[in-house]
C-alpha cells in the first residue's frame, strides 16, 4: 500500500514534526488550501499507526 510507504518516509522527526501549526501556510496559500490541517491529519495517522 502506497500510504504505508509514504508514512514510512515521514518517520524522520525533521520532516513532519517541523510544522509547528502557526497557520502561516493556510493564511498565505494562493489556492485556499489548508496545509496545516493536512499535516495534522498525517500526524494523527502516524500516531494511530504506532498503537
N, C-alpha and C positions, 0 to 999 in steps of 0.2 A: 504494500500500500504506500502510495506516494506521501501521504500525510505523515506516516511514521518516519520516513526518511527525512522529510523536511523538519520535523520536530527534532530529530537527531542532530541536524545541522545547527540547531539553536541551543544546544546544551552548554555552549561556552558562555560564562557569565558576562562577557564583554559584548555580547550580541543583544539578546532580547532584553536583558535587565539594565541596559544603559538608558532605556526610556524611563524618565522619572515622572511622567504624567503631569507635566505642567501645561499641556494642551496647546502649546505654540503651533504644533503641526496642524491641528484641527482648525485653528483660527486663521492660518495663512494658506491652507490648501486651496489652490485655484479651482479644483474640481469639486469642492464642497464635501470632500470625504473626511472621515474621522480616523486617521491612523492610530491615534492613542487608544481608541476603543478596540480596534482590531488587535493591537498589541496586548491589551488587557485580556482579550478573549484567548489569545495564544498562550498567555501566561497561565490562565485557568486550565487550558488543555494540558500544559506541561505538568501542573500540579496533579491533576487527575490521573495522568499517565504514571506518575511516581507512586501513587497509592495502590 
